[in-house]
Each structure stands twice: as C-alpha cells, then as structure tokens.
Amino acid sequence: MYANKISSVKARQLIDCNGRPVIEVDVITEDGSLGRSGASTGTSVGKNESVVLRDGDPKLFAGLSVFKAIENIKEYIEPALVGMDVTDQKGIDQRLLELDGTPNKEKLGGNTINAASFAAARAGAAYTRQPFYRYMALGEIKTHFAPALNLINGGTYYGITQPFQEFMLIPRNVDTFMEAVQVGVEVFYKVGELIEKYRKQPAITGNYCGYGAPSDDPSVIFDILMEAVAQTGYQNKACFAMDCAASEFYDEQKGLYLYRGKYADRDEIITILSGLCTKYPIGFVEDALEEEDFEGFRLASQRIEAAVIGDDFLCTSIERAKKAVNIGAVKGMIVKPNQVGTLTETLDTVQFMKDNGLLIVASGRAGGVLDDPTTDLAVAVGAQMLKTGAPRSGERVISLNDGIRIEEELDFKVKPFNVSVLEGFSRFD
C-alpha cells in the first residue's frame, strides 16, 4: 500500500449560504487522509468566469441542482485521480484540465473541477500533517493579510438605489490581526447607529450582510464612514475601499452607465471616482468600469489616485491579467479561485501579479460555502488583504475567526499587512 495515493473521490450536493445547491467533493488517500471542499459560485458573477455546471431542470431546485457535476466526478474524475500521488497538485490539476479540455471548463464544470482540485489539496495537507495555509504557501509566511470589511452595501433600499456595490473599511497601523478585527467591528457598530440617525429609521441589512446604503450619493456613504471612524477614535487606524461592480449598472446597448437615475459615459464615471478618491482616504477601487473595457481601465488607472484593481475584469485569469498589466490597466487583482478553476491556475496567476509588484486581494464569494479556502490561500500567498465581508453572517464571520486562529498558530510573529498605497492621506496622518 502506498499511503500517499488517492484511493477514492466522492461527491454530493449540499446547499450554500444563499440556499443554492453546491457540489462538495471528498478526496481520500490510502492511509485515510481526507480532503473536502465545496465550490462557491458567487452572486455578482463575471462573464469570463469558468462555467458553473447546473442541471437546468426547473423541477429540481429551480434548475440549480448539480447532479450532472456529481456524475462527472463518478464517471471521469475519480477514475482519473485514483492512484495519483495526493501531493502532486500540479499533476492532479493538469489531469483535471485535460479531462475537461475546454477553455472555460464547460464540459465537466468549473465548479466540479474547483471542488476536486481543492479537495485534493486539502487531502495533501492532511496527509503531510500541515495546516492548509502552510501546505499551499509560496514561500516563508512573512505577513498576515489585512481584512477589508464590507460595511455598507449598494443596491436598492429605502426606495433609492446606490449603484456602487461595496463600501469597505480596511484597518491599518495595527499591530495584530485581532486589533484589526476590533477596529472593523467597532466601526461597524457605529455605522449602524449613524445610518439610523441619518435615515431616522432602523438600519436595513444589505444584500451582502452589511448595512443597506442609506443614500444614492457615494459621498454621503463615505461621510458616514468617516464620522464612524472619528467617533470610535480610529482616525489613524482606518481607510476605505470600494467595489463599483460597474458591469452591473452598465447598459451594453447604450454603451453607458445608469448612475443615480441618469446615463453617464466612461469619462464621467472615472471623473466621479477620481473625485471620491481625492476627497476620501480610499485605498483601492475595484471594477471601476465594465469588465471588457481594457482601455477604460488604463485611463482609470492613470486618473484615479487609489489603486484600480480587477475582479470581474480579470476573473483570476492569467491571460487577462497579462493583457491588463501590459497596458497599465490595473494595480492589483481580486483573487477568487472558483473564477478560474484549479488551485494551480490560481497560484500561477497570483505569482504573475506578485512578480509585477501588484496588489493581491483575496476574496470569498457572496453566499458561498463555509469551508471556502480563500482565507488559507490569502495567508499562503502573502496577499495584502482579504475581503472578509461584513462582520456578521456565518460565511463572512468565519474568515475573520479563521484569521484570528491563524495568527495564534503563527505565534503572533507576523503583522497584518499595511499596504503602502493606503498611506499618506493627510486627514489620517
């Protein structure tokens, strides 16, 4: 018996935190080491992401069931992986990619491949008796990520629509991850109080478990965040970030953005964002424009003071990352492993961005699974930040709690990353 060999691969359908069916995969070795992973699928999804294979039968979970994906595990993936060395992650991922053979993983499903890849990696970590973040580590772990907490959510609330999707707080100038959590959570409490004062009614829970935006004017949102920081005494320990998710309010037929009830062109959106980043201490702006506008992102990166980074724009794809970096279109990337598929593809893309000195901001998915691997991945690759979501709801709180546990395991020898692009704002010095 070779203890490190994969003996079986199993799959089942579970439910994610938004009540949607999700595939979960177990990889088991000859010595009984178990790796298990579900495949989060996200809510705001880029059109260049790998395919989420669903059954499409309206009689089964409104068409969202994943039994075809499970059959693909049984028919294709288990026979191909059984007998492989569980620690040969590149070999396992290459086998998965060869089995599918399509650019966007439409044959077997990106969700199928993602769950199998990370289950194998977790089995490898279990076999080698290592924490998952150490097993995946690209080198010596020198820093802990800083959490980016999504405190105010865009969408429609109070009869108004805030077009920008996320308004985040990033703790800075802190000595421990626990201190970073304290800053974020205490400001979160205060934000709720200020929204109730502003709206003169109870604060609404938003689409992403933060507070529903009380105004369609982003300046009002940042004023509330600024006041919350001031009232909690964290002026030198907090700055902000925003996710525009611009593709969500882009009208492809008109080639314009529906912003606050009016249509705006690319230049107007860039001007709005530039003004916000001049007025407020904003560290990064995510998906400033619609996801196919490479030239627009290049212009935005030139004109906006904060770091313009890509999520739906890049989809954790090394090909899209190379194109964007070559023309100076981004200063960083949101990393979501399920967007591209395998762990190896994710690490290759991250390494490319790191080699170019760019920001790495890891992120789970809205309404994802509770065992999302992104927290461990953020530590393993030395990501400067992790989008943890709001400090409530299980799939969001778990990333903060895992970060606290990992800090303890690291014996407090590393500090949360203080991102240089976030420094130098006079009102916070």
C-alpha positions in Angstrom: 0.0 0.0 0.0 1.2 3.5 -0.9 -0.2 5.7 1.8 0.0 8.9 -0.3 -2.0 7.5 -3.2 -5.6 8.7 -3.8 -7.9 5.8 -3.1 -11.3 7.4 -3.8 -13.1 10.6 -4.9 -16.7 11.2 -3.8 -19.2 14.0 -4.4 -22.5 15.2 -3.0 -24.9 18.1 -3.4 -25.1 20.5 -0.4 -26.6 23.9 0.0 -24.6 27.2 0.1 -25.3 30.2 2.3 -27.8 31.6 -0.2 -29.8 28.4 -0.3 -28.4 27.3 -3.7 -27.2 23.8 -4.5 -23.4 23.4 -4.5 -21.1 20.4 -5.2 -18.9 19.2 -2.4 -16.1 16.7 -3.1 -14.1 14.4 -0.9 -10.6 13.1 -1.8 -9.4 10.2 0.3 -5.9 8.7 0.4 -4.9 5.1 1.0 -4.0 6.0 4.6 -7.4 7.6 5.2 -6.4 11.2 4.9 -9.4 13.2 3.9 -9.7 16.4 1.9 -13.1 18.0 1.4 -14.1 21.1 -0.5 -17.2 22.8 -1.8 -17.3 25.1 -4.8 -18.6 28.6 -4.0 -20.3 30.2 -7.1 -20.8 33.9 -6.2 -23.7 36.2 -6.7 -22.2 39.0 -8.8 -20.5 36.9 -11.5 -18.1 37.9 -14.3 -19.0 36.6 -17.7 -15.4 35.4 -18.2 -15.5 33.0 -15.2 -15.4 29.3 -15.6 -18.8 27.7 -16.2 -20.9 26.7 -13.2 -22.5 23.4 -14.3 -26.1 23.2 -13.2 -28.8 20.7 -14.3 -31.3 23.3 -15.6 -34.3 21.2 -14.6 -36.9 23.6 -13.2 -38.4 20.7 -11.2 -35.1 20.4 -9.2 -34.1 23.3 -7.0 -35.4 25.8 -9.6 -32.9 24.5 -12.2 -29.9 25.0 -9.9 -29.2 21.4 -8.9 -25.7 20.0 -9.6 -26.3 16.3 -10.1 -24.6 16.4 -13.6 -21.5 17.7 -11.9 -21.6 14.8 -9.4 -21.9 12.3 -12.2 -18.8 13.9 -13.8 -16.9 13.1 -10.6 -18.0 9.5 -10.7 -17.6 9.0 -14.5 -14.5 11.0 -15.3 -12.6 12.5 -12.3 -12.5 9.6 -9.8 -11.1 7.0 -12.3 -8.5 9.6 -13.5 -7.3 10.6 -10.0 -7.3 7.2 -8.2 -3.7 6.1 -7.8 -2.2 9.5 -8.2 0.2 11.0 -5.6 -2.0 13.3 -3.5 0.9 15.7 -3.0 1.4 16.2 -6.8 -1.0 19.1 -7.0 0.2 20.3 -10.4 -0.2 16.8 -11.8 -3.6 16.5 -10.4 -4.7 19.8 -11.7 -3.2 19.1 -15.1 -5.2 15.8 -15.2 -8.4 17.7 -14.4 -7.8 20.3 -17.2 -7.0 17.5 -19.7 -10.2 15.7 -18.8 -12.2 18.8 -19.5 -10.3 20.2 -22.5 -12.3 23.4 -22.8 -11.1 27.0 -22.1 -13.9 27.8 -19.7 -14.4 24.3 -18.3 -17.9 23.8 -19.8 -17.6 20.0 -20.2 -17.1 19.0 -16.6 -18.0 22.3 -15.0 -15.7 24.8 -13.4 -17.5 24.1 -10.1 -16.7 20.4 -10.4 -13.1 21.0 -11.2 -12.7 23.6 -8.5 -14.1 21.4 -5.8 -12.0 18.4 -6.9 -8.8 20.5 -7.0 -9.1 22.0 -3.6 -10.3 18.7 -2.1 -7.1 17.1 -3.4 -5.1 19.9 -1.9 -6.7 19.6 1.5 -6.1 15.8 1.4 -2.5 16.6 0.6 -2.3 18.9 3.6 -4.0 16.2 5.8 -1.5 13.5 4.6 1.5 15.7 5.3 0.0 16.8 8.7 0.2 20.5 7.8 -2.2 23.4 8.2 -3.8 24.1 4.8 -2.2 27.6 4.5 1.3 26.1 5.1 0.8 23.4 2.6 -0.1 25.9 -0.1 2.5 28.5 0.9 4.5 30.0 -1.9 7.4 30.6 0.5 8.1 31.8 4.0 5.0 33.4 5.6 6.1 36.9 6.5 2.8 38.8 6.8 -0.8 38.3 7.7 -3.5 39.8 5.5 -5.4 42.9 6.5 -9.2 42.4 6.4 -11.3 44.5 4.1 -14.8 44.6 5.7 -17.8 45.4 3.6 -19.7 47.7 5.9 -22.2 49.4 3.6 -23.8 47.6 0.6 -25.1 49.0 -2.6 -28.4 48.1 -4.1 -32.0 49.4 -3.6 -33.0 50.3 -0.1 -35.3 53.0 1.4 -36.7 53.4 -2.1 -33.4 54.5 -3.6 -30.6 52.8 -5.5 -26.9 53.1 -4.7 -25.2 51.8 -7.9 -21.8 51.0 -6.3 -21.8 47.6 -4.7 -19.5 47.7 -1.7 -18.1 50.3 0.6 -15.3 48.8 2.7 -13.1 49.6 5.7 -9.5 48.5 5.8 -7.8 48.6 9.3 -4.2 50.0 9.1 -1.4 50.8 11.5 -2.4 47.9 13.7 0.0 45.5 15.5 -2.2 42.3 15.4 -4.9 40.8 13.3 -7.1 40.8 16.4 -6.7 44.6 16.7 -7.7 44.9 13.0 -10.8 42.9 13.7 -11.6 45.2 16.7 -11.3 48.3 14.6 -13.6 46.9 11.9 -16.2 45.5 14.2 -16.4 48.6 16.4 -16.7 50.9 13.4 -19.4 48.6 12.1 -21.5 49.1 15.2 -21.1 52.8 14.9 -22.1 52.9 11.3 -25.4 51.3 12.1 -26.1 54.0 14.7 -25.2 56.7 12.3 -27.4 55.3 9.5 -30.4 55.2 11.9 -29.7 58.8 12.8 -29.4 59.8 9.1 -32.5 58.0 7.9 -34.5 58.4 11.2 -35.5 54.7 10.9 -33.9 51.3 11.7 -30.8 50.4 9.6 -31.6 47.8 6.9 -29.4 44.7 6.4 -27.9 44.9 2.9 -27.6 42.3 0.1 -24.1 41.3 1.4 -24.9 41.4 5.2 -23.5 44.9 5.7 -25.9 47.9 6.1 -28.1 48.8 3.1 -26.9 52.1 1.6 -28.9 55.0 3.1 -28.3 57.3 0.1 -27.7 57.0 -3.7 -24.8 59.5 -3.3 -21.5 57.8 -2.5 -20.2 60.9 -0.8 -22.9 60.5 1.8 -21.8 56.9 2.3 -18.2 57.9 2.8 -19.2 60.8 5.1 -21.0 58.3 7.4 -17.9 56.0 7.4 -15.6 59.0 8.2 -17.9 60.0 11.1 -18.0 56.4 12.4 -14.2 56.3 12.3 -13.9 59.7 14.1 -16.4 58.8 16.8 -14.6 55.5 17.6 -11.3 57.2 17.7 -9.7 55.2 14.9 -8.7 58.1 12.6 -5.2 56.8 12.1 -6.2 53.1 12.0 -8.7 53.0 9.1 -9.1 53.8 5.5 -11.6 52.7 2.8 -12.1 50.8 -0.4 -14.9 50.4 -2.8 -16.2 47.9 -5.3 -18.1 49.6 -8.1 -19.1 46.3 -9.8 -19.7 48.6 -12.8 -20.8 45.9 -15.2 -23.9 45.6 -13.0 -25.2 49.1 -13.9 -23.7 49.2 -17.5 -26.1 49.3 -20.4 -24.4 47.3 -23.2 -26.9 48.6 -25.9 -26.4 52.2 -25.0 -22.7 51.8 -24.0 -23.4 53.9 -20.9 -23.7 53.5 -17.2 -27.0 54.1 -15.4 -25.7 56.2 -12.4 -28.1 57.8 -10.0 -31.0 57.8 -12.4 -29.1 59.2 -15.4 -26.8 57.8 -18.0 -23.1 58.5 -17.8 -20.2 57.7 -20.1 -16.9 56.2 -19.2 -15.2 59.6 -18.7 -17.9 60.7 -16.3 -17.6 57.6 -14.2 -13.8 58.0 -14.0 -14.3 61.6 -13.0 -16.7 60.7 -10.2 -14.3 58.1 -8.9 -11.3 60.4 -9.1 -13.2 63.0 -7.1 -14.1 60.5 -4.4 -10.5 59.3 -4.1 -9.2 62.8 -3.8 -11.7 63.7 -1.1 -11.6 60.5 1.0 -8.8 58.1 2.0 -9.7 55.3 -0.4 -7.0 52.7 -0.9 -8.4 50.7 -3.9 -11.3 50.9 -6.4 -12.5 47.5 -7.7 -14.1 47.0 -11.1 -14.3 50.7 -11.8 -15.7 50.1 -15.3 -17.5 47.3 -17.2 -15.4 44.2 -17.5 -14.4 44.3 -21.2 -13.2 47.9 -21.2 -9.4 47.4 -21.1 -8.7 50.9 -22.5 -11.1 52.4 -19.9 -9.3 50.6 -17.1 -6.0 52.0 -18.4 -7.4 55.5 -18.3 -8.9 55.0 -14.9 -5.5 53.8 -13.5 -3.9 57.0 -14.8 -6.5 59.4 -13.4 -7.7 57.8 -10.1 -5.4 58.3 -7.1 -6.3 55.0 -5.5 -5.2 51.6 -6.8 -7.6 50.4 -9.6 -7.9 46.7 -9.3 -9.8 44.0 -11.2 -12.3 41.4 -10.1 -14.9 40.6 -12.9 -12.4 42.5 -15.1 -9.7 39.8 -14.6 -11.5 36.8 -13.3 -8.3 35.4 -11.7 -7.2 34.6 -15.3 -3.5 34.8 -16.1 -4.3 35.6 -19.8 -6.5 38.6 -18.9 -4.0 39.6 -16.1 -1.2 39.7 -18.6 -3.1 41.8 -21.1 -4.2 44.3 -18.4 -0.8 44.6 -16.8 1.0 45.0 -20.2 -1.1 48.2 -20.9 -1.0 49.5 -17.4 -4.7 48.9 -16.8 -4.6 47.7 -13.2 -2.6 47.9 -10.0 -3.9 44.8 -8.4 -6.3 41.8 -8.6 -9.1 40.3 -6.6 -8.4 36.6 -6.3 -11.3 34.1 -6.4 -10.2 30.6 -7.1 -13.5 29.4 -8.4 -13.4 32.0 -11.2 -10.6 30.1 -12.9 -10.9 26.6 -11.5 -7.9 24.8 -10.1 -5.5 25.7 -7.3 -2.5 25.6 -9.7 -4.1 28.1 -12.1 -4.9 30.4 -9.2 -1.3 30.2 -7.8 0.1 30.9 -11.3 -2.0 34.0 -11.7 -1.1 35.2 -8.2 2.6 34.6 -8.8 2.4 36.7 -12.0 0.8 39.6 -10.2 3.4 39.3 -7.3 6.2 39.3 -9.8 5.0 42.6 -11.1 4.7 44.1 -7.7 0.9 44.4 -7.7 -1.7 44.1 -5.0 -3.3 40.8 -4.2 -6.7 41.0 -2.6 -8.2 37.6 -1.9 -11.9 37.2 -1.7 -14.6 34.6 -0.9 -17.9 34.6 -2.7 -21.2 36.1 -1.5 -23.4 33.4 -0.1 -20.6 30.9 -0.5 -19.7 27.7 1.4 -18.5 27.7 4.9 -15.3 25.9 4.0 -14.2 28.4 1.4 -10.4 28.0 1.1 -9.6 31.7 0.4 -8.6 32.6 4.0 -5.9 30.0 4.0 -5.0 30.9 0.4 -4.6 34.6 1.4 -2.0 33.7 4.1 -0.3 31.2 1.9 0.4 33.6 -1.0 1.1 36.7 1.1 -2.0 38.6 0.0 -2.1 42.1 1.3 -5.8 41.9 2.0 -8.7 39.6 2.2 -12.3 40.8 1.5 -14.0 39.3 4.6 -17.4 40.8 4.0 -19.4 42.4 6.8 -18.8 41.1 10.4 -22.0 39.2 10.6 -23.4 36.0 8.9 -21.6 32.7 9.1 -19.7 32.6 5.7 -18.4 36.1 6.4 -17.5 35.9 10.1 -15.7 32.6 9.6 -13.0 34.3 7.6 -12.4 36.7 10.4 -12.3 34.0 13.0 -10.0 31.8 10.9 -7.7 34.8 10.6 -7.6 35.1 14.4 -6.8 31.4 14.7 -4.1 31.5 12.1 -2.5 34.5 13.9 -2.4 32.4 17.0 -0.9 29.4 15.2 1.8 31.8 13.7 2.6 32.8 17.3 1.9 36.5 16.5 5.2 36.7 14.7 3.8 38.4 11.6 1.7 41.6 11.5 -1.2 42.5 9.3 0.0 44.0 6.1 -0.1 47.8 5.9 -0.5 48.5 2.2 1.8 51.3 1.0 -0.8 52.7 -1.4 -3.1 53.3 1.6 -0.5 55.6 3.3 0.0 59.3 3.1 -3.5 60.7 3.4 -3.2 63.9 5.4 -6.5 63.6 7.2 -5.4 60.2 8.6 -1.8 61.0 9.4 
